Amino acid sequence: MKIKDRINKMVQVVLAACCLASCDYLNVIPPAQPDFEDTMKDENATLGFLYSCYYGITYSNPIPYYSFEVSADETAQPPLFSTYPQQMAWGTLSPSYSAVWGSDDYNIWIPSYNHIGYIHYFLSLIDDLQPTGVTQEDKEEYKAECYFLEAYYHFRVLQAFGPCPIIPARVDPNITASDIPGRSHFDYCVDWIVDKLDQAAALLPATRPNNELGRATSTIAKALKARVLLCAASPLWNGSFPYSNWKNENYETPEYGNELVNHTYDGSKWTRALTACQEALAAAEEAGYRLFDIETANRKAERDDVPLPFVPGKEEDTPENLLFKERVRMFQYMVTANEGDNNKELIWAQRISLFSNNGGEGVESRLPNKVVKQSNGIYAGGWAAIAPTLYSAQHFYTENGKLPAYDPDFYPKDHWYTRFYEGTESPALATDRLDSEDVKNDIIKMHARREARFYAWIVFDGSQYTTKINDGHPLWINFKNKDTNGYNTGSPRNCVGTGYLSKKFIDPNIIYGANGSRIHTAPRVPFIRMAELYLNLAECHAALGNTTEALINLNVIRQRAGVQNLTEGDLTGEMNLMDWVRNERFVELFEEGHRYYDLRRWTLAPEMLKAGVRHGLNGFLVNASFEEFNVPTLINQPFKWDDRLYLLPVPTRDGLDELYSNSQLVQAPGY
């Protein structure tokens, strides 16, 4: 039984037994319960309690469409949604903001500190009680899992909110507000988190059997340590934080006083990060992790009976074209195939409620409004809510492994929005059925001769969504047709109008039946996978001037993508080494929660997220012509940037516990 399944069954028992009704992170479980010993009466109860400590991960993960992390420039959402990420992207977020859609628990701060409280209560009991069937070795492993979770939750807060309160142990419930810790210096937080991860890694196994997936391992701990130290070495936290006068007013960090951020560059932070990244990759390789490959994907596709996808210009079944289409299908499976499918790329993955077998909002938010016409005449479909921007479409590579704007062998810019299939014309608009394959006539040149990841994850006008989704048949996309996949004034809420949709995390074997059935397997969403470890290492080498080593690690990722290796000759004024590193992260880790933090830690957010730079195609027209639709158009949403958006504000609204009225805690700058 996977950890999420066990959590769902065990956590309710644990919570009921422990009376976990409080939202107070300091003393989550009141001490005077008559049956509190039942929380660890035997191995099953102890594991159930331990698993409840993991449960906050599902609320602080960066994947859901209502998470702050979705506010970066990869995608846009329907303007009528007004979710958390839009509040961030529009610059309207305030400390008193309360979620209109989705639980307030998804703001990272609340679930992280609440579950730190669960962890501390677990640690306070594990040595005092003697659970039946739990050995001393078991106890040490459970403690190590707690150390990992302490580090993880603190880091999630540190990433999003900046210097944060470190809560090292269970706190006396009678503590006064003035004694609650304030923010610790950023570097102090990093050192504390890294120390916890080191403690965890020393005691945890390198891998877990499939019935323990999701539980902490030494490999996960080392990979997270690498991510933490990469963040700490990056410009935002290494000399470039924009608020030089932001300090604690009352609380002091040991050895740092009232200071919260170091405003002087320290090159040794990159060296420290490099060492951690090297150790993480070596540990993962030793544990048997490797990049997902075509052979593994082909075996799963054969079991699923999933044919090769359509790719414009690759219709002829030459060996080269077949290999390219196999690579596209591989990338579709890379983020949907689970460990049981021999996906060795997943170092740490979780099943989250957003994605569920045969359901889930994570799927619905990516599907077009109409997917299948059911036998009762009613269409079934999704929300058309996760829409890549034109920037995204332009920053996946060409089939040569270069950006379209800088590839001399790609189409010139003034041809990008013209027909790829020259001499054809737009098909008649379907009215009482879905559009058919002839919509491919409207594919533009910018969407041809692109790399495999583009076709695996980006849906564009004239493309094929997946091969079986329409009652066992392909679904062909026409974003210009109001009666199928285009903008319809009668249903304006579920439309973004960028001319794109995302299909990342969509099972290639998904089928919507004409009988109303919906069949697909939920992915275990990747929190850490092998590709990130290579990219982290490449970035450290690039920052330290180790060009050869940086290119070696970048080329591992590019080789899997089927594009040309980079050489020093590719490092030009248009694309220097760090530009290649950053764009490779953008493409490979697309929509996996990294971009939000990457733009901030690189201090590129003011340029990339400012007003007037997010474009799509002209998708808010009813039954637009080919020429009307294929025009770069500013997305009609009030996107803007303010430097205060580097950090989230600590919530201050009514009804929150004493942490939020903590006199030691200073608010993020600018709020």
C-alpha positions as CSV (number, residue, x, y, z in Angstrom):
1,M,0.0,0.0,0.0
2,K,1.5,3.4,-1.0
3,I,2.1,6.0,1.7
4,K,-0.7,8.3,0.5
5,D,-3.2,5.5,0.6
6,R,-2.0,4.6,4.1
7,I,-2.2,8.2,5.2
8,N,-5.7,8.5,4.0
9,K,-6.7,5.5,6.1
10,M,-4.5,6.0,9.1
11,V,-4.5,9.7,9.6
12,Q,-8.2,9.9,10.5
13,V,-7.7,7.3,13.2
14,V,-4.6,9.1,14.5
15,L,-6.3,12.5,14.5
16,A,-9.3,11.1,16.3
17,A,-7.3,9.4,18.9
18,C,-5.1,12.5,19.5
19,C,-7.9,15.1,19.2
20,L,-5.9,17.1,16.7
21,A,-8.4,19.9,16.5
22,S,-6.1,22.7,17.1
23,C,-4.4,24.8,14.4
24,D,-1.7,25.8,16.9
25,Y,1.7,24.8,15.5
26,L,3.2,25.1,19.0
27,N,1.2,22.4,20.8
28,V,-0.7,20.6,18.1
29,I,-1.7,17.7,20.4
30,P,-2.9,18.7,23.8
31,P,-1.0,16.8,26.5
32,A,-3.9,15.8,28.8
33,Q,-5.8,13.3,26.6
34,P,-7.0,10.2,28.6
35,D,-6.0,7.9,25.8
36,F,-3.0,9.6,24.2
37,E,-0.8,6.5,24.7
38,D,-2.9,4.9,22.0
39,T,-1.1,7.0,19.5
40,M,1.9,4.6,19.8
41,K,0.4,1.5,21.4
42,D,1.8,-0.7,18.6
43,E,3.7,-0.6,15.3
44,N,0.6,0.2,13.2
45,A,-0.5,3.1,15.4
46,T,3.1,4.4,15.5
47,L,3.4,4.3,11.7
48,G,0.0,5.9,11.3
49,F,1.1,8.8,13.6
50,L,4.4,9.1,11.6
51,Y,2.5,9.1,8.3
52,S,0.3,11.9,9.6
53,C,3.5,14.0,9.8
54,Y,3.9,13.6,6.1
55,Y,0.5,14.8,5.3
56,G,1.4,18.5,5.1
57,I,3.4,17.7,2.0
58,T,0.2,17.4,0.0
59,Y,-0.7,21.0,1.1
60,S,2.6,22.7,0.5
61,N,3.5,21.1,-2.8
62,P,4.0,23.5,-5.8
63,I,1.9,21.7,-8.5
64,P,-1.8,22.6,-7.9
65,Y,-3.3,25.3,-10.1
66,Y,-4.1,27.2,-7.0
67,S,-0.6,27.2,-5.6
68,F,1.5,30.4,-5.5
69,E,4.2,28.8,-7.6
70,V,1.8,28.7,-10.7
71,S,2.1,32.5,-11.0
72,A,5.3,32.4,-13.0
73,D,5.5,33.1,-16.7
74,E,5.1,29.5,-17.9
75,T,1.3,29.6,-18.0
76,A,-1.7,31.7,-17.4
77,Q,-5.2,30.9,-16.1
78,P,-8.6,32.2,-17.0
79,P,-9.0,35.8,-15.8
80,L,-12.2,35.0,-14.0
81,F,-10.6,32.4,-11.7
82,S,-8.9,34.9,-9.4
83,T,-6.9,32.3,-7.5
84,Y,-3.9,32.5,-5.3
85,P,-1.4,32.5,-8.2
86,Q,-3.3,35.3,-9.9
87,Q,-3.2,37.4,-6.8
88,M,0.5,37.0,-6.8
89,A,0.9,37.5,-10.6
90,W,-1.3,40.6,-10.5
91,G,0.6,42.1,-7.5
92,T,-2.6,42.3,-5.4
93,L,-1.7,39.8,-2.7
94,S,-1.9,41.1,0.9
95,P,-1.3,39.6,4.3
96,S,-5.0,39.6,5.0
97,Y,-5.9,37.8,1.7
98,S,-8.0,34.7,2.2
99,A,-8.5,32.1,-0.5
100,V,-11.7,32.4,-2.5
101,W,-11.0,29.1,-4.3
102,G,-9.0,26.4,-2.5
103,S,-8.2,26.0,1.1
104,D,-6.1,28.5,3.0
105,D,-3.9,25.5,3.9
106,Y,-2.3,25.8,0.5
107,N,-0.4,28.9,1.5
108,I,2.6,26.8,2.7
109,W,3.1,28.6,6.0
110,I,0.1,27.2,7.8
111,P,0.5,23.5,6.8
112,S,4.2,23.6,7.3
113,Y,4.2,24.9,10.8
114,N,1.2,22.8,11.8
115,H,3.0,19.6,10.7
116,I,6.2,20.6,12.4
117,G,4.1,20.6,15.5
118,Y,2.9,17.0,14.7
119,I,6.6,16.0,14.2
120,H,7.7,17.4,17.5
121,Y,4.9,15.7,19.4
122,F,5.9,12.4,17.7
123,L,9.5,12.9,18.7
124,S,8.5,13.7,22.3
125,L,6.7,10.4,22.6
126,I,8.7,7.9,20.6
127,D,11.4,7.3,23.3
128,D,9.0,7.4,26.3
129,L,6.4,5.0,25.0
130,Q,7.2,1.4,24.2
131,P,5.1,0.5,21.1
132,T,4.6,-3.2,20.6
133,G,6.6,-4.5,17.7
134,V,8.8,-1.3,17.3
135,T,12.5,-2.0,17.7
136,Q,15.2,0.6,18.7
137,E,16.4,0.4,15.1
138,D,12.8,1.3,13.9
139,K,12.7,4.2,16.3
140,E,16.0,5.6,15.0
141,E,14.7,5.4,11.4
142,Y,11.4,7.0,12.4
143,K,13.3,9.9,14.1
144,A,15.4,10.3,10.9
145,E,12.2,10.6,8.9
146,C,11.1,13.3,11.3
147,Y,14.4,15.2,10.9
148,F,13.9,15.1,7.1
149,L,10.4,16.4,7.4
150,E,11.5,19.2,9.8
151,A,14.0,20.2,7.2
152,Y,11.5,20.0,4.3
153,Y,8.8,22.0,6.0
154,H,11.2,24.7,7.2
155,F,12.7,24.9,3.7
156,R,9.3,25.3,2.0
157,V,8.7,28.3,4.3
158,L,12.2,29.6,3.7
159,Q,11.8,29.4,-0.1
160,A,8.5,31.3,-0.1
161,F,8.7,33.6,2.9
162,G,12.4,34.2,3.3
163,P,14.1,34.1,6.7
164,C,11.7,32.2,8.9
165,P,11.2,31.1,12.5
166,I,13.1,28.0,13.3
167,I,11.1,25.8,15.6
168,P,13.6,23.1,16.8
169,A,11.4,21.2,19.3
170,R,8.1,21.0,20.9
171,V,7.3,24.3,22.7
172,D,5.6,24.7,26.1
173,P,1.9,25.4,25.5
174,N,2.0,28.1,28.1
175,I,4.6,30.1,26.3
176,T,3.8,33.8,25.9
177,A,3.6,35.5,22.5
178,S,6.7,37.5,23.3
179,D,8.7,34.3,23.6
180,I,7.7,32.8,20.3
181,P,10.8,32.8,18.0
182,G,11.0,35.5,15.3
183,R,12.7,35.1,11.9
184,S,16.2,33.7,12.0
185,H,18.9,35.0,9.6
186,F,18.6,33.3,6.2
187,D,22.1,31.7,6.5
188,Y,21.3,30.4,9.9
189,C,18.1,28.8,8.6
190,V,20.0,27.2,5.8
191,D,22.6,25.7,8.1
192,W,19.9,24.4,10.5
193,I,18.0,22.8,7.6
194,V,21.2,21.3,6.1
195,D,22.2,19.9,9.5
196,K,18.8,18.2,9.9
197,L,19.1,16.7,6.4
198,D,22.6,15.4,7.2
199,Q,21.3,13.8,10.4
200,A,18.5,12.2,8.4
201,A,20.7,11.0,5.6
202,A,23.1,9.2,8.0
203,L,20.2,7.0,9.3
204,L,17.9,6.5,6.4
205,P,18.0,3.8,3.7
206,A,19.0,4.8,0.2
207,T,15.8,3.5,-1.4
208,R,12.4,2.1,-0.3
209,P,10.4,-0.8,-1.5
210,N,7.3,0.0,-3.5
211,N,5.0,-0.5,-0.5
212,E,6.8,2.4,1.2
213,L,7.0,4.9,-1.6
214,G,7.0,8.5,-0.5
215,R,8.8,7.9,2.8
216,A,12.1,9.7,3.3
217,T,15.4,8.2,2.1
218,S,19.0,9.2,2.4
219,T,18.9,9.8,-1.4
220,I,16.0,12.2,-1.1
221,A,17.7,14.0,1.9
222,K,20.9,14.5,-0.1
223,A,19.0,15.8,-3.2
224,L,17.0,18.2,-1.1
225,K,20.2,19.4,0.6
226,A,21.6,20.2,-2.9
227,R,18.5,22.2,-3.7
228,V,18.7,24.1,-0.4
229,L,22.3,25.1,-1.0
230,L,21.8,26.0,-4.6
231,C,19.1,28.4,-3.5
232,A,21.4,29.8,-0.8
233,A,24.2,30.4,-3.3
234,S,21.9,32.2,-5.8
235,P,22.0,36.0,-6.3
236,L,18.9,36.8,-4.3
237,W,20.3,35.3,-1.1
238,N,24.0,35.9,-2.0
239,G,24.4,39.7,-2.0
240,S,21.5,40.9,-4.1
241,F,18.5,41.0,-1.8
242,P,16.8,44.3,-2.7
243,Y,15.8,45.4,0.8
244,S,19.1,46.3,2.5
245,N,17.4,47.7,5.7
246,W,15.1,44.8,6.4
247,K,16.0,43.5,9.9
248,N,14.5,42.1,13.0
249,E,13.2,44.6,15.5
250,N,13.3,42.5,18.6
251,Y,14.4,39.0,17.9
252,E,18.1,38.2,17.5
253,T,19.6,35.2,15.7
254,P,22.7,33.7,17.5
255,E,25.8,35.2,15.9
256,Y,23.8,37.3,13.5
257,G,22.0,39.7,15.8
258,N,19.1,41.5,14.2
259,E,20.3,40.9,10.6
260,L,18.2,38.7,8.4
261,V,20.1,38.7,5.1
262,N,23.7,38.8,4.1
263,H,24.1,41.6,1.6
264,T,27.7,40.7,0.5
265,Y,28.5,38.1,-2.2
266,D,30.2,35.0,-0.9
267,G,31.7,32.7,-3.6
268,S,32.2,29.9,-1.1
269,K,28.4,29.3,-1.1
270,W,28.7,28.1,-4.7
271,T,31.5,25.8,-3.8
272,R,29.4,24.4,-0.9
273,A,26.5,23.9,-3.2
274,L,28.6,22.2,-5.9
275,T,29.8,19.7,-3.3
276,A,26.3,18.9,-2.2
277,C,25.1,18.6,-5.8
278,Q,27.9,16.2,-6.6
279,E,27.2,14.1,-3.6
280,A,23.4,14.1,-4.4
281,L,24.0,12.9,-8.0
282,A,26.5,10.2,-6.9
283,A,24.1,9.0,-4.2
284,A,21.2,8.8,-6.7
285,E,23.2,6.9,-9.3
286,E,24.5,4.5,-6.6
287,A,21.0,3.9,-5.5
288,G,20.0,2.9,-9.0
289,Y,18.2,6.0,-10.2
290,R,18.5,7.0,-13.8
291,L,16.9,9.1,-16.5
292,F,13.7,7.7,-17.9
293,D,14.3,6.3,-21.4
294,I,12.6,5.4,-24.7
295,E,12.9,1.6,-24.1
296,T,11.1,1.8,-20.8
297,A,8.4,4.1,-22.3
298,N,7.9,1.8,-25.3
299,R,7.3,-1.2,-23.0
300,K,4.7,0.7,-21.1
301,A,3.1,2.0,-24.3
302,E,2.9,-1.6,-25.6
303,R,1.2,-2.7,-22.4
304,D,-1.2,0.3,-22.7
305,D,-1.7,-0.1,-26.4
306,V,-0.9,3.6,-26.9
307,P,0.1,4.4,-30.5
308,L,2.7,7.0,-31.5
309,P,1.5,10.6,-31.5
310,F,1.1,12.9,-34.5
311,V,3.9,15.3,-35.1
312,P,3.7,17.8,-37.9
313,G,6.2,17.0,-40.7
314,K,6.9,13.5,-39.3
315,E,4.1,11.7,-41.1
316,E,6.3,9.4,-43.1
317,D,7.4,6.3,-41.1
318,T,11.1,6.7,-41.6
319,P,13.3,5.3,-38.8
320,E,14.2,8.9,-37.9
321,N,10.6,10.0,-37.7
322,L,9.5,6.9,-35.7
323,L,12.3,7.5,-33.2
324,F,11.3,11.1,-32.8
325,K,7.7,10.2,-32.1
326,E,8.8,7.5,-29.6
327,R,10.8,10.3,-27.9
328,V,7.7,12.5,-27.7
329,R,5.7,9.6,-26.2
330,M,8.6,9.0,-23.7
331,F,8.3,12.5,-22.4
332,Q,4.6,12.1,-22.0
333,Y,5.2,9.0,-19.9
334,M,8.2,10.4,-18.0
335,V,5.9,12.5,-15.7
336,T,3.0,10.0,-15.7
337,A,4.6,6.6,-15.4
338,N,5.0,5.5,-11.8
339,E,7.7,3.5,-10.0
340,G,5.8,0.3,-10.7
341,D,6.3,1.1,-14.4
342,N,10.0,1.0,-13.8
343,N,10.3,4.8,-13.8
344,K,13.7,5.1,-12.2
345,E,13.8,8.9,-12.7
346,L,11.5,9.5,-9.7
347,I,13.7,10.1,-6.6
348,W,10.8,11.5,-4.6
349,A,7.2,11.5,-5.9
350,Q,3.9,11.8,-4.2
351,R,0.3,11.0,-5.2
352,I,-1.7,14.1,-4.5
353,S,-5.5,14.6,-4.5
354,L,-5.3,16.9,-7.5
355,F,-4.5,13.9,-9.6
356,S,-6.6,10.7,-9.0
357,N,-7.3,7.6,-11.0
358,N,-10.1,8.4,-13.4
359,G,-10.6,11.9,-12.0
360,G,-9.0,14.9,-10.4
361,E,-8.8,18.6,-11.0
362,G,-5.2,18.4,-12.2
363,V,-6.5,16.6,-15.3
364,E,-9.7,18.7,-15.7
365,S,-7.7,21.9,-15.5
366,R,-5.6,20.8,-18.5
367,L,-8.3,19.4,-20.8
368,P,-10.1,21.5,-23.4
369,N,-13.8,22.2,-22.8
370,K,-14.9,19.5,-25.2
371,V,-13.2,16.1,-25.3
372,V,-15.8,13.6,-26.4
373,K,-19.4,13.8,-27.5
374,Q,-21.3,11.3,-25.3
375,S,-24.0,9.0,-26.5
376,N,-26.6,11.3,-24.9
377,G,-25.4,14.1,-27.1
378,I,-23.7,16.0,-24.2
379,Y,-20.1,16.9,-24.5
380,A,-17.6,15.9,-21.7
381,G,-14.4,17.9,-21.2
382,G,-12.4,20.0,-18.9
383,W,-11.7,23.6,-17.8
384,A,-9.1,24.7,-20.4
385,A,-7.5,26.5,-17.5
386,I,-3.7,25.8,-17.7
387,A,-2.5,27.7,-20.8
388,P,1.2,28.1,-21.7
389,T,2.2,31.6,-22.7
390,L,3.8,32.6,-26.0
391,Y,7.1,32.9,-24.1
392,S,6.8,29.2,-23.3
393,A,6.1,28.2,-26.9
394,Q,9.1,30.2,-28.1
395,H,11.5,28.9,-25.4
396,F,11.3,25.2,-26.1
397,Y,14.0,24.4,-28.6
398,T,13.9,23.7,-32.3
399,E,14.7,20.2,-33.4
400,N,18.3,21.5,-33.6
401,G,18.4,22.3,-29.9
402,K,18.4,26.0,-30.3
403,L,15.9,28.7,-29.5
404,P,13.8,29.5,-32.5
405,A,14.9,33.1,-32.5
406,Y,18.6,32.1,-32.6
407,D,18.5,29.1,-34.9
408,P,19.7,30.1,-38.4
409,D,18.2,26.9,-39.8
410,F,14.7,27.6,-38.4
411,Y,12.1,29.7,-40.1
412,P,12.7,33.5,-40.1
413,K,10.5,35.3,-37.6
414,D,8.3,36.9,-40.3
415,H,7.2,33.3,-41.3
416,W,6.5,32.0,-37.8
417,Y,2.8,32.6,-38.0
418,T,2.2,31.4,-41.5
419,R,1.0,27.9,-42.5
420,F,3.3,25.0,-42.1
421,Y,1.3,23.0,-44.6
422,E,1.6,25.5,-47.5
423,G,-1.1,25.4,-50.1
424,T,-3.8,24.3,-47.7
425,E,-6.5,26.3,-46.1
426,S,-8.6,26.2,-42.9
427,P,-11.2,23.4,-42.8
428,A,-14.9,24.2,-42.3
429,L,-15.8,24.7,-38.7
430,A,-17.4,21.7,-37.0
431,T,-20.8,22.4,-35.5
432,D,-22.4,19.2,-34.3
433,R,-19.2,17.2,-33.7
434,L,-15.6,17.6,-32.7
435,D,-13.1,18.8,-35.3
436,S,-11.2,16.2,-37.3
437,E,-7.6,15.7,-38.5
438,D,-7.9,18.3,-41.2
439,V,-7.5,21.0,-38.6
440,K,-3.8,20.3,-38.8
441,N,-3.9,22.5,-42.0
442,D,-3.8,25.4,-39.6
443,I,-0.5,24.5,-37.8
444,I,1.9,27.4,-38.1
445,K,5.6,27.2,-38.9
446,M,6.6,28.1,-35.3
447,H,5.0,24.9,-34.2
448,A,6.9,22.7,-36.6
449,R,10.4,21.3,-36.5
450,R,10.5,21.7,-32.7
451,E,12.0,19.4,-30.1
452,A,10.2,16.4,-28.6
453,R,9.4,18.0,-25.2
454,F,7.4,20.7,-27.0
455,Y,5.1,18.1,-28.6
456,A,4.8,16.1,-25.4
457,W,3.6,18.9,-23.2
458,I,2.3,21.8,-25.3
459,V,-1.1,21.8,-27.0
460,F,-1.5,24.2,-30.0
461,D,-4.0,25.0,-32.7
462,G,-4.2,22.1,-35.1
463,S,-2.4,19.6,-32.8
464,Q,-3.4,16.2,-31.6
465,Y,-4.1,16.2,-27.8
466,T,-3.6,12.5,-27.2
467,T,-4.2,9.4,-29.3
468,K,-7.1,7.7,-27.4
469,I,-8.8,10.3,-25.3
470,N,-11.8,10.8,-27.6
471,D,-13.5,7.4,-27.0
472,G,-10.4,5.5,-28.1
473,H,-9.6,8.0,-30.9
474,P,-7.4,11.1,-31.1
475,L,-8.7,14.5,-30.2
476,W,-7.8,17.2,-32.7
477,I,-7.7,20.8,-31.4
478,N,-9.2,23.8,-33.0
479,F,-8.9,26.9,-30.8
480,K,-10.6,29.0,-33.3
481,N,-14.0,27.2,-33.2
482,K,-16.4,28.3,-30.6
483,D,-18.4,25.1,-30.9
484,T,-15.4,22.8,-30.1
485,N,-12.2,24.1,-28.3
486,G,-12.3,27.8,-28.9
487,Y,-13.6,30.8,-27.0
488,N,-17.4,30.8,-26.5
489,T,-19.1,33.9,-25.1
490,G,-21.7,31.6,-23.6
491,S,-19.0,30.0,-21.4
492,P,-16.4,32.7,-20.8
493,R,-15.1,31.4,-17.4
494,N,-13.2,28.4,-18.6
495,C,-10.9,30.0,-21.2
496,V,-7.5,31.6,-21.1
497,G,-7.2,32.7,-24.7
498,T,-3.5,32.3,-25.1
499,G,-3.9,29.8,-28.0
500,Y,-2.3,27.0,-26.0
501,L,-3.1,24.4,-23.4
502,S,-0.8,22.2,-21.2
503,K,-0.9,18.4,-21.3
504,K,1.9,17.8,-18.9
505,F,0.9,15.2,-16.3
506,I,-1.8,13.8,-18.7
507,D,-1.6,10.0,-19.0
508,P,-1.1,9.2,-22.7
509,N,-3.5,6.3,-22.1
510,I,-6.4,8.6,-21.0
511,I,-9.8,7.7,-22.5
512,Y,-13.1,9.5,-22.2
513,G,-15.8,7.1,-23.3
514,A,-19.0,8.0,-25.1
515,N,-20.8,6.3,-22.3
516,G,-19.5,8.9,-19.8
517,S,-16.6,6.8,-18.5
518,R,-13.2,8.3,-17.7
519,I,-10.2,6.1,-17.5
520,H,-6.6,7.2,-16.7
521,T,-3.9,6.5,-14.2
522,A,-2.9,9.2,-11.8
523,P,0.8,10.1,-11.8
524,R,2.9,10.2,-8.7
525,V,3.9,13.9,-9.1
526,P,7.7,14.4,-9.2
527,F,9.0,16.5,-6.4
528,I,12.6,15.5,-7.1
529,R,13.8,13.6,-10.2
530,M,17.1,12.8,-11.7
531,A,17.1,15.5,-14.3
532,E,17.0,18.2,-11.7
533,L,20.2,16.8,-10.1
534,Y,22.1,17.2,-13.4
535,L,20.7,20.7,-13.9
536,N,21.6,21.8,-10.4
537,L,25.2,20.5,-10.9
538,A,25.4,22.3,-14.2
539,E,24.4,25.6,-12.6
540,C,26.9,25.3,-9.9
541,H,29.7,24.7,-12.4
542,A,28.5,27.6,-14.5
543,A,28.5,29.9,-11.6
544,L,32.1,28.9,-10.7
545,G,33.4,29.2,-14.3
546,N,33.7,25.5,-14.9
547,T,32.5,25.6,-18.5
548,T,33.5,22.1,-19.5
549,E,31.8,20.5,-16.5
550,A,28.7,22.6,-16.9
551,L,28.3,21.5,-20.5
552,I,28.8,17.9,-19.7
553,N,25.9,17.9,-17.3
554,L,23.7,20.0,-19.6
555,N,24.4,17.6,-22.4
556,V,23.2,14.6,-20.4
557,I,19.7,16.2,-20.4
558,R,20.0,17.4,-24.0
559,Q,21.0,13.9,-25.2
560,R,17.9,12.4,-23.6
561,A,15.8,15.2,-25.3
562,G,17.4,14.2,-28.7
563,V,18.9,17.5,-29.5
564,Q,22.5,18.4,-30.3
565,N,25.2,18.6,-27.6
566,L,26.3,22.1,-26.6
567,T,29.9,23.1,-27.2
568,E,31.9,26.1,-26.2
569,G,31.1,27.4,-29.7
570,D,27.5,27.7,-28.7
571,L,28.3,30.2,-26.0
572,T,27.7,33.6,-27.6
573,G,26.5,37.0,-26.8
574,E,23.0,35.8,-27.5
575,M,23.2,32.8,-25.2
576,N,26.0,32.6,-22.6
577,L,26.6,29.6,-20.4
578,M,24.2,30.7,-17.7
579,D,21.5,31.5,-20.3
580,W,21.7,27.9,-21.5
581,V,21.5,26.6,-18.0
582,R,18.5,28.7,-17.2
583,N,16.6,27.8,-20.4
584,E,17.4,24.1,-20.0
585,R,15.8,24.3,-16.6
586,F,12.8,26.2,-18.0
587,V,12.2,23.5,-20.6
588,E,13.0,20.3,-18.7
589,L,11.3,21.3,-15.4
590,F,8.4,23.0,-17.1
591,E,5.4,23.3,-14.8
592,E,7.0,21.3,-12.0
593,G,7.1,24.2,-9.5
594,H,10.7,25.4,-10.1
595,R,10.2,28.5,-12.3
596,Y,8.6,30.6,-9.6
597,Y,11.6,30.3,-7.4
598,D,14.2,30.2,-10.2
599,L,13.2,33.7,-11.4
600,R,13.3,35.1,-7.9
601,R,16.6,33.5,-6.8
602,W,18.2,34.7,-10.1
603,T,16.7,38.2,-9.5
604,L,15.3,38.1,-13.0
605,A,11.7,38.4,-11.8
606,P,11.5,42.2,-12.2
607,E,12.2,41.8,-15.9
608,M,10.4,38.6,-16.7
609,L,7.3,39.2,-14.6
610,K,6.7,42.9,-15.2
611,A,3.6,44.4,-16.9
612,G,3.4,44.1,-20.6
613,V,5.5,41.1,-21.3
614,R,3.2,38.1,-21.2
615,H,1.7,37.3,-24.5
616,G,-0.3,34.6,-26.2
617,L,-2.0,34.3,-29.5
618,N,-5.3,36.0,-30.2
619,G,-7.6,33.5,-28.6
620,F,-10.4,35.7,-27.3
621,L,-12.1,35.9,-30.7
622,V,-15.3,33.9,-31.7
623,N,-14.6,31.8,-34.8
624,A,-11.5,33.7,-35.7
625,S,-9.9,33.3,-39.1
626,F,-6.4,31.7,-39.3
627,E,-4.9,35.2,-39.9
628,E,-6.9,36.8,-37.0
629,F,-6.0,34.1,-34.5
630,N,-2.2,33.8,-35.2
631,V,-1.3,37.2,-34.0
632,P,0.9,37.7,-30.9
633,T,-1.4,39.4,-28.4
634,L,-0.8,40.8,-24.9
635,I,-2.7,38.6,-22.4
636,N,-5.5,40.8,-21.0
637,Q,-4.7,40.4,-17.3
638,P,-3.1,43.0,-15.0
639,F,0.2,41.3,-14.5
640,K,2.8,43.3,-12.8
641,W,5.9,43.1,-10.6
642,D,6.8,44.8,-7.4
643,D,9.9,43.9,-5.5
644,R,7.8,42.9,-2.4
645,L,6.7,39.9,-4.5
646,Y,10.1,38.3,-3.9
647,L,8.5,37.0,-0.7
648,L,5.1,36.0,0.4
649,P,3.6,37.9,3.3
650,V,3.0,36.2,6.6
651,P,-0.8,35.9,7.0
652,T,-2.3,38.4,9.5
653,R,-6.0,38.0,9.1
654,D,-8.4,37.4,12.1
655,G,-8.8,33.9,13.5
656,L,-5.2,32.7,13.2
657,D,-3.2,31.4,16.1
658,E,-0.6,33.2,18.2
659,L,2.2,32.8,15.7
660,Y,0.6,35.5,13.6
661,S,0.4,38.0,16.5
662,N,4.0,37.2,17.4
663,S,5.7,40.4,18.6
664,Q,9.1,39.0,17.5
665,L,8.0,38.4,13.9
666,V,8.6,41.2,11.4
667,Q,6.5,41.2,8.2
668,A,8.0,40.7,4.8
669,P,9.3,44.0,3.3
670,G,6.8,46.0,1.3
671,Y,3.6,44.6,2.9
